[in-house]
Amino acid sequence: MRTPRENKDQPSVYLKTYGCQMNERDSEQVLRQLQDRGYRAAGSEKEADVILLNTCSVRDLAEQKALRKMVNLRALRKKNPGVVLGFLGCMAQRRGGALEKEMTGLDLVVGTQKFHRVPELVEQARQARLGGRPGFWAEVAEEEGSESTIREHVLTPRQVTAFVSVMQGCDMHCSFCIVPTTRGQERSRLMAEIVAEVRGLVGQGIREVTLLGQIVNLYGRRMPIREGKSAFVQLLEQLNQLEGLDRIRFTSPHPRGMKADLIGCYGRLEKLCEHLHLPVQSGSDRILKQMGRGYTAEQYRRIVDQVRQTCPEIGLTTDVIVGYPGETEADFEATRKLMEEVDFDNGFIFRYSPREGTRATKETGTPVPEKVKEERNQELLLLLTRRAEAKAQKRVGNLVEILVEGPSKTNQSRLTGRTRQNRPVVFEGGERHRGQLLQVRITASTGFTDYADPSILD
């Protein structure tokens, strides 16, 4: 739905999001619910009556950022004693009511299965603050059906892309990952419910959707397989038939879910974009086994080969962790070799961060020094950059299709769009181009961002 009309007499809310696209989607749902209760979005935290931080727990750094931010926000009570302060999301789920002791003056802690309760809890906390009787509310219990509560949207004028949550939770329990603890067990939404949501978005001008899930390609794996097709493939097929929808993406999948039926979609579903973000995490079979990933480096290579045979134009990106406990130079070299051979278009390189409650914290392997983690991180980033720059030169002069999303984040006077391979393209267009699918010619590239000649648009 579009943002409701606002007025200055309405109470205001400021919502800051840390972490992944699923957190962004959850924040959008919370904002929508608060707007339906009469709240307006505040332009800044200083003018807000309610400030909520939607948190991430994947790495300790993300938690520490949110905690430091909340410490600073408490100073706002000098001018506005009634301001409500709350944590939402993964860190809230992990730490729960213990945050009351860690953070004096906190009003709310709302976990990942209780987002639909935020408006009610905010109102209780606000009335208590305004009445001079501040309290503390913590809601982190599991709730059946919570996967279907993330379904409303806040769309800005001429917005053309949207995230759609198709499932919650994860049952994989990789040794380094806190997500099964913070998001709960794997739960998939009804297919008809998702299709109806996307159809409604298309009716409001959305032309591209990205399906979200902790392991999105395992969506509906307890649902019936029909004609040899998994539930996720059935969902993609139904969305591919929706009139008015131009593009479909999904993130993030797991190699174990990349079966023949899903790989085949890249060759037959015209709306499925030629992009695959497939986390590998390591190129060492020993480390992959310790992580509990369920595949070898060679099996990962075979999946990539099959995808590229089906879709030669695929843009392939990945996630890699360096410095896992016990990672040796030989293990790291195996990762570097895999990255060279697979030749990714881009990737996210993370230094291993211990998370309390995960199996990796109990590993007997020698911890990798932070200095070594950083060196390995930089080496892989340099490898990615060099490969990206080499590939970029081959794109110069080519015509590509982009969906124009709006002004560039780095230069509001220019527009930006994305190719089907998910590469950003910046060009000097006009307001008439927003929301359009355009053919543009690439004139230059930094490696990860392309630039286009606007003359082809005239």
C-alpha positions in Angstrom: 0.0 0.0 0.0 1.0 3.6 -0.5 2.1 5.7 2.5 -0.9 7.3 4.1 -1.3 11.1 4.2 0.6 12.5 7.2 0.1 15.6 9.5 2.3 17.1 12.2 -0.3 16.3 14.9 0.3 12.6 14.5 2.8 10.9 16.8 5.9 10.1 14.9 8.2 7.0 14.6 11.8 6.6 13.5 12.9 3.1 12.5 16.5 2.3 11.9 17.4 -1.1 10.3 20.6 -3.1 10.7 21.5 -6.2 8.7 19.9 -8.1 5.8 17.1 -7.6 3.3 14.8 -9.6 5.5 15.3 -7.1 8.3 14.5 -4.3 5.8 11.3 -6.1 4.9 10.4 -6.6 8.6 10.9 -2.9 9.2 8.7 -2.0 6.3 5.9 -4.2 7.8 6.3 -2.6 11.3 6.2 0.9 9.8 3.1 0.0 7.8 1.3 -1.3 10.9 2.2 1.8 12.9 1.0 4.1 10.1 -2.3 2.2 10.1 -2.5 3.1 13.9 -2.1 6.8 13.1 1.7 7.2 13.4 3.8 9.1 10.8 7.4 8.4 9.7 9.7 10.9 11.4 12.3 12.6 9.3 15.0 12.1 12.0 15.4 10.5 15.4 15.5 13.9 17.0 11.9 14.7 16.1 10.5 11.2 16.8 8.1 10.2 19.6 9.0 6.5 19.1 12.5 5.2 18.1 12.9 1.5 17.1 16.1 -0.2 16.1 15.6 -3.4 14.1 18.7 -5.4 14.9 21.0 -8.0 13.4 22.9 -10.8 15.2 24.9 -12.4 12.4 28.1 -10.7 13.6 29.0 -9.2 16.9 29.9 -5.8 15.2 26.2 -5.4 14.2 25.0 -6.0 17.8 27.6 -3.5 19.2 26.5 -0.8 16.7 22.9 -1.2 17.8 23.8 -1.1 21.5 26.0 2.0 21.1 23.3 3.7 19.1 20.7 3.1 21.8 23.1 4.5 24.4 23.3 7.7 22.4 19.5 7.8 21.8 18.8 8.0 25.5 20.2 11.5 25.6 17.1 12.6 23.6 15.0 12.2 26.7 16.5 15.5 28.1 14.3 17.3 25.6 11.6 14.7 25.1 11.0 12.6 28.3 8.2 10.7 26.7 10.1 9.3 23.8 9.8 5.5 23.5 13.0 3.5 22.8 12.9 -0.2 21.6 14.9 -3.0 20.1 13.3 -5.2 17.5 14.5 -8.3 15.5 17.4 -10.7 15.9 19.4 -9.2 18.7 16.1 -8.6 20.6 15.2 -12.3 20.1 18.6 -13.5 21.2 19.0 -11.4 24.3 15.3 -11.0 25.2 14.4 -9.5 28.6 18.1 -9.5 29.6 18.4 -6.2 27.6 16.5 -4.4 30.4 19.4 -4.8 32.7 22.0 -4.0 30.0 20.2 -0.8 28.8 18.6 1.4 31.5 15.6 3.3 30.2 14.7 0.8 27.4 11.0 0.4 26.9 10.6 -2.5 24.4 12.2 -5.7 23.2 10.3 -7.4 20.4 11.6 -10.6 18.8 11.4 -11.9 15.2 8.0 -13.7 15.6 6.3 -10.8 17.3 6.5 -8.0 14.8 2.7 -7.9 14.5 2.6 -7.0 18.2 4.7 -3.9 17.9 1.9 -1.3 17.5 0.1 -2.5 20.6 3.3 -2.7 22.6 4.4 0.8 21.4 1.1 2.3 22.5 1.4 0.7 25.9 4.9 2.0 26.4 4.0 5.4 25.1 1.1 5.8 27.4 3.2 4.7 30.3 6.0 7.2 29.4 3.5 10.1 29.0 1.9 9.2 32.3 5.2 9.3 34.1 5.1 5.6 34.9 7.6 4.0 32.4 7.7 0.2 32.1 9.4 -2.5 30.2 7.8 -4.9 27.7 9.6 -7.9 26.2 7.9 -10.3 23.6 10.2 -13.0 22.2 8.2 -16.2 22.4 7.6 -18.4 19.4 4.2 -17.9 17.7 2.5 -20.2 15.3 1.6 -18.5 12.0 4.1 -15.6 12.4 5.6 -16.3 9.0 2.4 -15.0 7.4 2.3 -11.7 9.3 4.9 -10.0 7.1 2.6 -9.2 4.2 1.9 -5.4 4.1 4.1 -2.8 2.3 5.0 0.8 2.4 5.5 1.9 -1.2 6.9 5.3 -2.2 5.6 7.1 -5.3 6.8 5.4 -8.5 8.5 2.6 -6.6 9.0 -0.3 -8.9 10.8 -3.0 -6.9 9.7 -4.8 -3.7 10.8 -7.5 -1.3 8.4 -10.4 -0.6 9.0 -12.7 2.4 8.1 -16.2 1.5 9.3 -18.0 4.7 10.8 -17.6 8.1 13.4 -19.5 10.1 16.0 -22.1 9.2 16.6 -25.8 10.0 20.1 -26.1 8.5 22.1 -25.2 11.7 25.4 -24.3 10.0 28.0 -24.2 12.8 28.8 -20.5 12.5 25.2 -19.2 12.1 22.9 -17.8 14.8 19.9 -17.5 12.5 18.1 -20.7 13.7 18.2 -19.3 17.2 17.1 -15.8 16.3 14.5 -16.7 13.6 13.3 -20.1 14.8 12.4 -23.2 12.8 11.8 -23.1 9.1 8.2 -22.1 8.3 6.8 -21.4 4.8 3.8 -19.3 3.8 1.0 -20.6 1.7 1.7 -20.3 -2.0 -1.6 -18.8 -2.8 -1.0 -16.1 -0.2 2.3 -15.1 -1.7 0.9 -15.0 -5.2 -2.0 -12.8 -4.1 0.5 -10.4 -2.4 2.6 -10.1 -5.5 -0.5 -9.6 -7.7 -1.5 -6.8 -5.4 2.0 -5.2 -5.6 1.8 -5.4 -9.4 -1.5 -3.6 -9.3 0.3 -0.8 -7.4 3.1 -0.4 -10.0 5.7 -2.9 -8.8 7.5 -4.4 -11.8 10.1 -6.5 -10.0 9.9 -8.6 -6.8 12.7 -10.3 -4.8 11.6 -13.4 -2.8 13.2 -13.5 0.6 13.9 -16.4 2.9 16.7 -17.6 5.2 17.2 -20.4 2.7 14.8 -19.3 0.1 15.1 -22.3 -2.3 14.0 -24.7 0.4 10.7 -22.9 0.5 7.8 -25.4 1.0 10.0 -28.4 1.1 7.3 -30.2 3.1 4.7 -29.4 0.4 3.9 -31.8 -2.4 6.2 -32.2 -5.3 4.2 -32.0 -8.5 5.4 -33.2 -11.9 8.9 -33.4 -10.5 8.9 -29.8 -9.4 9.6 -28.5 -5.8 7.2 -26.1 -4.2 9.7 -23.3 -4.8 9.8 -24.0 -8.5 5.9 -24.2 -8.6 5.9 -20.7 -6.9 8.3 -19.3 -9.5 6.1 -20.7 -12.3 3.0 -19.1 -10.9 4.7 -15.7 -10.4 6.1 -16.0 -13.9 2.5 -16.0 -15.3 1.5 -12.8 -13.5 0.6 -10.1 -16.1 2.4 -6.9 -15.4 5.3 -8.4 -13.5 8.5 -8.1 -15.4 11.2 -9.5 -13.2 11.6 -12.1 -10.4 14.7 -12.5 -8.1 15.3 -14.5 -5.0 17.8 -14.6 -2.1 19.5 -16.3 -0.5 19.6 -19.9 -1.7 21.7 -22.8 -0.4 23.7 -25.1 -2.7 21.8 -28.1 -1.3 18.6 -26.7 -2.7 20.0 -26.1 -6.2 18.3 -29.2 -7.8 17.8 -29.8 -11.6 14.2 -28.4 -11.5 15.3 -25.1 -10.1 18.4 -24.8 -12.3 16.2 -25.5 -15.3 14.1 -22.4 -14.4 16.9 -20.2 -15.6 16.5 -21.5 -19.1 12.7 -21.4 -19.4 11.2 -18.7 -17.1 11.6 -15.5 -19.0 10.9 -13.3 -15.9 13.5 -15.0 -13.7 16.5 -12.7 -13.7 19.9 -14.0 -14.8 21.4 -13.6 -11.3 22.3 -16.1 -8.6 23.7 -15.3 -5.2 25.0 -18.7 -4.0 27.0 -18.6 -0.8 29.9 -21.0 -0.8 31.5 -20.0 2.5 34.7 -21.9 2.0 36.6 -23.8 -0.7 38.1 -26.3 1.8 36.2 -29.6 2.1 37.5 -29.9 5.7 36.1 -26.5 6.7 32.9 -27.1 4.8 32.4 -30.3 6.7 33.0 -28.6 10.1 30.6 -25.8 9.1 27.9 -28.5 8.4 27.3 -27.1 4.9 26.5 -30.5 3.4 28.5 -30.3 0.1 32.0 -30.3 -1.1 33.9 -27.7 -3.1 33.7 -30.0 -6.2 29.9 -30.4 -5.8 29.6 -26.6 -5.6 31.6 -26.3 -8.8 29.4 -28.8 -10.5 26.3 -26.8 -9.5 27.9 -23.6 -11.0 28.7 -25.4 -14.2 25.2 -26.7 -14.6 23.8 -23.2 -14.0 26.1 -21.6 -16.5 25.3 -24.3 -19.1 21.6 -23.5 -18.6 22.1 -19.8 -18.5 25.5 -18.5 -19.9 24.5 -14.9 -19.1 24.2 -15.6 -15.4 25.6 -13.1 -12.9 27.1 -15.1 -10.1 27.8 -13.7 -6.6 28.6 -15.4 -3.3 29.5 -15.2 0.4 32.8 -16.4 1.9 34.0 -16.6 5.5 37.7 -16.3 6.2 39.3 -17.2 9.6 37.0 -20.0 10.7 38.4 -21.7 13.8 41.3 -23.9 12.7 41.5 -22.6 9.1 45.0 -23.2 7.9 46.9 -21.6 5.0 46.1 -24.7 3.0 42.3 -24.3 3.7 42.5 -20.6 2.7 44.4 -21.5 -0.4 41.6 -23.9 -1.4 39.1 -21.1 -1.0 41.2 -18.7 -3.0 41.6 -21.3 -5.8 37.9 -22.0 -5.9 37.2 -18.3 -6.2 39.6 -18.0 -9.1 38.2 -21.0 -10.9 34.5 -20.1 -10.4 35.2 -16.4 -11.4 32.4 -14.7 -9.4 31.1 -11.4 -10.5 31.0 -10.1 -7.0 30.9 -11.4 -3.4 30.8 -10.6 0.3 33.9 -11.6 2.2 33.4 -11.9 6.0 35.9 -12.4 8.8 34.6 -15.1 11.1 32.8 -13.7 14.1 32.1 -16.0 17.1 28.4 -16.1 18.0 27.5 -17.4 21.4 25.3 -20.4 21.2 26.7 -21.7 17.8 28.6 -24.9 17.4 31.6 -23.1 16.0 32.4 -21.5 19.4 33.1 -25.0 20.6 35.4 -26.0 17.8 38.8 -27.3 19.0 40.7 -25.7 16.1 43.1 -22.9 16.9 41.5 -19.5 16.6 42.8 -17.5 13.6 44.4 -14.2 14.7 42.5 -11.1 13.7 45.5 -9.8 11.7 45.5 -13.0 9.6 41.7 -12.8 9.1 42.1 -9.2 7.8 45.0 -10.2 5.5 42.9 -13.1 4.0 39.9 -10.8 3.8 41.8 -8.2 1.8 43.4 -10.8 -0.4 40.0 -12.1 -1.6 38.6 -8.6 -1.9 41.5 -7.7 -4.2 40.9 -10.9 -6.2 37.3 -10.0 -6.7 38.1 -6.4 -7.6 40.7 -7.4 -10.3 38.3 -10.0 -11.8 35.4 -7.4 -11.8 37.5 -4.8 -13.5 38.6 -7.2 -16.2 35.0 -8.2 -16.9 33.9 -4.7 -16.9 36.0 -3.7 -19.8 34.3 -6.3 -21.9 30.9 -4.8 -21.1 31.8 -1.3 -22.4 29.9 -0.7 -25.6 27.2 -3.3 -24.9 23.5 -2.7 -24.8 21.8 -3.8 -21.6 18.3 -3.7 -20.2 17.9 -1.9 -16.9 14.9 -1.2 -14.7 15.2 2.4 -13.6 14.7 2.6 -9.8 15.3 6.3 -9.1 18.0 8.7 -8.2 21.5 7.5 -7.6 22.4 7.3 -3.9 25.8 9.0 -4.6 24.5 11.7 -7.0 20.8 12.7 -6.8 21.1 14.4 -10.2 21.6 11.1 -11.9 19.4 8.0 -12.2 20.2 4.4 -11.4 18.8 1.1 -12.5 19.9 -2.6 -12.4 20.6 -5.1 -15.1 19.0 -8.5 -15.0 22.4 -9.7 -13.6 21.8 -7.2 -10.7 24.6 -4.8 -11.7 23.9 -1.2 -10.9 24.0 1.2 -13.9 24.1 5.0 -13.5 23.1 7.4 -16.2 21.9 11.0 -16.7 18.2 10.5 -17.4 15.1 12.4 -16.7 12.1 12.0 -14.4 10.2 10.4 -17.3 12.6 7.4 -17.2 11.8 6.4 -13.6 10.1 3.0 -13.4 10.8 2.1 -17.0 12.6 -0.8 -18.6 15.3 0.7 -20.8 18.0 -0.3 -23.2 21.1 1.7 -22.5 24.7 1.4 -23.8 27.5 1.0 -21.3 30.2 3.6 -21.7 32.4 3.1 -18.6 32.6 1.0 -15.4 34.3 0.9 -12.1 34.0 -2.9 -12.1 31.0 -3.1 -9.8 29.1 -0.1 -11.1 28.5 0.6 -14.8 27.8 3.9 -16.5 25.5 4.4 -19.5 25.3 6.9 -22.4 21.9 8.7 -22.1 21.8 9.6 -25.8 20.3 6.3 -26.7 17.2 7.3 -24.7 16.4 10.3 -26.9 
